[in-house]
Amino acid sequence: MDVGVISVRYARALLKSAQAQKCEDAVYQDMNLLGEAYLKVPQLREAIDNPMLSASDKTKLLTTAMGDNPAELSKEFVKLVIKEDRENIMQLMAASYVTLYRKDKNIIRGRLITAVPVSDATKARMQKMVETKTQGTVEFESETDESIVGGFILEYDTYRLDCSVKSKLNSILNRLS
């Protein structure tokens, strides 16, 4: 069976349960942290996939990855996934939950890339602009990348606005070639 379909079904069921218990925000935080843990600690996948590790140890590992105080529903979900022997796709389930939650709450991810750090006021202005344009809430992050020389790159949803000096210079170079 397709692991993508399975992970979405589990994530959808978790979201519906979380909404019924009015704890979908807490579960969202837990699934975000769990997804980040899988990305930051590649050994987590190896440990969870290890058949020699007991179910209780796997449960402890996954609940610990969700932070200091995971929601009770998140802990119960992890136990269910392990009981059903589906822990090998837990990362996909967490990612699917995050995606479904964002879609349900109309949350869009945005990113601002600049050559030098920008002020909080500038970040807030850019975030507000994206929220106005998309009619939704924006989870906004910013980063610096000196290789763009100057200007900025704004990304959200499927949109990318590249106003960097690097791209302008590359454009001029391509026209001259």
C-alpha positions in Angstrom: 0.0 0.0 0.0 1.1 3.6 -0.7 2.8 5.1 2.4 1.7 8.6 1.3 -1.9 7.6 1.4 -1.5 5.9 4.8 0.3 8.8 6.3 -2.3 11.3 5.2 -5.1 9.1 6.5 -3.5 8.9 9.9 -2.8 12.7 9.9 -6.4 13.5 8.9 -7.7 11.3 11.7 -5.3 12.9 14.2 -6.5 16.4 13.0 -10.1 15.5 13.4 -9.5 14.1 16.9 -7.5 17.1 17.9 -10.3 19.4 16.6 -12.9 17.5 18.5 -10.7 17.8 21.7 -9.9 21.4 20.9 -6.1 20.8 21.1 -5.2 21.0 17.4 -2.7 23.9 18.1 -0.8 21.9 20.7 -0.7 18.8 18.5 0.5 21.1 15.6 3.4 22.2 17.8 4.2 18.6 18.7 4.1 17.4 15.1 6.3 20.4 14.0 8.9 19.5 16.7 8.8 15.8 15.7 9.3 16.7 12.0 12.2 18.9 12.9 13.7 16.2 15.1 13.7 13.8 12.2 15.5 16.4 10.0 18.1 17.5 12.7 18.8 14.0 14.0 19.1 11.4 11.2 19.8 8.7 13.8 16.2 9.0 15.0 14.9 7.3 11.9 17.5 4.6 12.3 16.5 4.0 15.9 12.8 4.0 15.2 13.3 1.6 12.3 15.4 -0.8 14.4 13.3 -3.9 15.1 15.4 -4.7 18.2 14.2 -1.5 20.0 11.2 -2.1 22.2 7.9 -0.4 21.6 8.2 1.5 24.9 11.6 2.8 24.0 10.3 3.9 20.6 7.4 5.7 22.3 9.8 7.4 24.7 12.1 8.5 21.8 9.2 9.9 19.8 7.5 11.7 22.7 10.8 13.2 23.8 11.3 14.5 20.3 8.0 16.4 20.7 9.5 18.6 23.4 9.1 19.0 27.1 5.3 18.8 27.4 3.6 17.1 24.5 -0.2 17.0 24.3 -1.9 13.9 25.6 -3.4 13.2 22.2 0.0 13.4 20.6 1.4 10.8 23.1 -1.7 8.5 22.5 -1.2 8.9 18.7 2.4 7.8 18.9 1.4 4.7 21.0 -1.3 3.9 18.4 1.2 4.2 15.5 3.7 2.0 17.2 1.0 -0.6 18.1 -0.1 -0.7 14.5 3.5 -1.2 13.4 3.5 2.0 11.3 6.3 3.9 13.1 8.5 3.7 9.9 6.2 6.4 8.4 5.9 8.6 11.5 7.9 11.4 9.9 5.5 11.4 7.0 2.5 11.4 9.3 3.9 14.4 11.2 4.5 16.3 8.0 1.1 15.5 6.7 -0.5 16.7 9.9 1.4 20.0 9.6 0.3 20.4 6.0 -3.4 19.6 6.8 -3.4 22.0 9.8 -1.9 24.8 7.8 -4.4 24.3 5.0 -7.3 24.2 7.5 -6.1 27.4 9.3 -5.1 29.1 6.1 -1.4 29.4 7.2 1.2 30.1 4.6 5.0 29.8 5.0 7.0 32.8 4.0 10.7 33.5 3.8 12.8 36.6 3.4 16.4 36.2 2.3 18.7 39.3 2.5 22.4 39.9 2.2 22.6 41.5 5.6 20.3 41.1 8.7 17.2 43.3 8.6 15.3 45.0 11.4 12.3 43.4 13.1 10.2 46.3 11.7 11.2 45.4 8.2 10.4 41.8 8.8 7.0 42.7 10.2 6.3 45.0 7.3 7.1 42.2 4.8 5.0 39.7 6.7 2.1 42.0 6.8 2.4 42.6 3.1 2.3 38.8 2.4 -0.7 38.4 4.8 -2.6 41.1 3.0 -1.8 39.6 -0.4 -2.7 36.0 0.6 -5.6 36.8 3.0 -4.1 34.3 5.5 -1.7 34.0 8.4 1.9 33.8 7.5 4.6 31.8 9.4 7.5 34.1 8.5 11.2 33.4 8.7 14.1 35.4 7.6 17.7 34.5 6.8 20.8 36.1 5.5 22.8 34.9 2.5 25.8 37.1 1.6 26.0 35.5 -1.8 23.0 37.6 -3.0 25.2 40.7 -2.6 22.3 43.0 -1.9 18.5 43.4 -2.2 16.2 40.6 -1.1 14.4 37.4 -2.1 10.8 37.0 -0.9 9.2 33.5 -1.1 5.7 32.4 0.0 3.4 29.8 -1.1 4.5 29.1 -4.8 5.5 32.7 -5.3 9.2 34.0 -5.5 10.2 37.6 -5.9 13.9 37.8 -6.5 15.2 41.4 -6.2 18.7 40.5 -5.4 21.8 42.1 -6.9 23.1 38.7 -7.8 20.1 37.9 -10.0 20.3 41.3 -11.6 24.0 40.8 -12.4 23.3 37.3 -13.8 20.5 38.7 -16.0 22.9 41.4 -17.4 25.6 38.8 -18.0 23.2 36.5 -19.9 22.1 39.4 -22.1 25.7 40.3 -22.9 26.6 36.7 -23.8 
